[in-house]
Amino acid sequence: MTREAVERIDQQGIAAWDGHDVDGFVGLFADDFTWTDLTLPEPMRTTEQARQYMQGWFTAFPDMRVTQTYRVVGDDAVAAELEFTGTNSGPMLMGDAEVPPTGKSVVGRGAYFAQVNQDGQIVRFSSHPDIAGLMMQLGINP
């Protein structure tokens, strides 16, 4: 795997998130991937889990736009910060509770790390959304 190939895979992933292309993003993963996220108690290991997670974001923020603000690329991995904008016009799942839409616009931030195998597929993904900052902007108290 080359840095250019890792960068290309990362660009495809960002384009899929920005375009709300769930299948395009999930299609970048190897069959035996692990996706950890700070908001979830257990890692995701199936494409159905990954689809549900992504669709949850797109339901809560149907106008979500994603921009990468910083990236470091290695021979088989990438780490990046991102920013998203959107209006919370759909329900949001938080744990076992569904939070009604607030109608508020936000600027969300987060970071992620991805490891890519020799076949050009993501085998390990770790996402770190700034949920506390998001909740403050939405006026949601824990």
N, C-alpha and C positions, 0 to 999 in steps of 0.2 A: 504494500500500500504506500502511496506517495502522499506528501502533504497536499499536493494539488488535488488528488482524488478525494482526500478527506474534506478539503475545502469545498469541493463540488457537491459532495453528499450533504454537507452542512447547509449550503445554499439551497439545495432542494428542500431540505427540512424547513428552513425559514419560509421559503416560498409556499410550502404546503400549509403551514400555520397561518400565514398572512392571507392565503386564499381559501381558508377553511376547508382544505382538502384532506379529510381524515384518511381516506384510503392511500393518498399520495404519501402522507407521513408514515403511516403504519407500514406501508410497503417498503420502507427503508430498513426495517428491522429484520434480523436473522430469525429463524424459527425458534431458537432457544435464547431469546433476549431476556434481559431483566431491566425493568424500568422502576426506579425508586423515585418517590416524590415526597417532599416534606409534609404534605397534607394528607397522606395516606398511611394507614398503620402497617400495611404489607406491600411488598413490591408487586408490580404488575408483570405477568409472565405470558399473557395471552393477547392476541390481537383484539379480541372482543373487549377485554379490560381497557386496553389503550384507546380503542374507539369510544367507549363510554366516557372515559376521562376527558378526552378532547371535546366530545360533543357537549359535555357539561359546561365547559368554558364557552363554547360557541352559542349555547342556549342562553347562558347568563349574559353574554356580551355579543349579540348578533352582528354588531358593526365593528368587532375587534379588528384592529390593525396591529401588526407586529413589526418592530424594527430592531435589528441587531445593533447594539451600541459599542461593543468591544468583543474581540475574538482573538484567541490564541490557538494556533493549529500545530499539531505535532505529526509524527509519522503514522500514528494509528489512532489519534484522539483529537478532540476539539473541546475547548472550554469557551463559553461566551456569556456575556451579559446581554439582556434584551429589555426592551420597553414596549409596552402595549398600551393602546388607547381604546376606549370603548365606553358604551353607555349600558348600564345594567338595566336592560329592558326585559329580561327574562328571569325566571326563577333560578336560584343558585343553590346547589347542594353543598351543605357544610356538615360533614359527618353524616349522621342519620337524619338531619333536619333539612327541610327545604325552606329557604329564605325567599320571601317574595321580592320582586324587583323593586329597586329604590328609585329608578329613573335618573340616577346620578351618573355623570361622566367621570371617568377615572384615567389616571396615568399610572399603570402598573409596571412593576419592575421585577426582574428575576434573573437567575443564572442557570446554566445547565452545563453538563459534561457528557460527552458521548465517546465511546470507544468503538472503533470499526475493525472488523475482521479482514482477512486477506481477500475475501470475496466481495468486499465493499458494502457490507451490511452492518448495521448497528447491533452490537451484542450487549452493550451496557449503556444505559442512559440514566441520568440523574438530574431531576429538575428541582429548582429551589425558588418557587414564587414567593414574593414578599406579601404574604397574606395579611400580616399585621397592618402594613401600610395601606393595603387595599381595603381592609375593613374600616380603617379610620376615614378614608375618603368616602366610603359608602355610608358612614354614620352607623355602622353596626358595632355594638358593644358585645364582647364575649360574655 
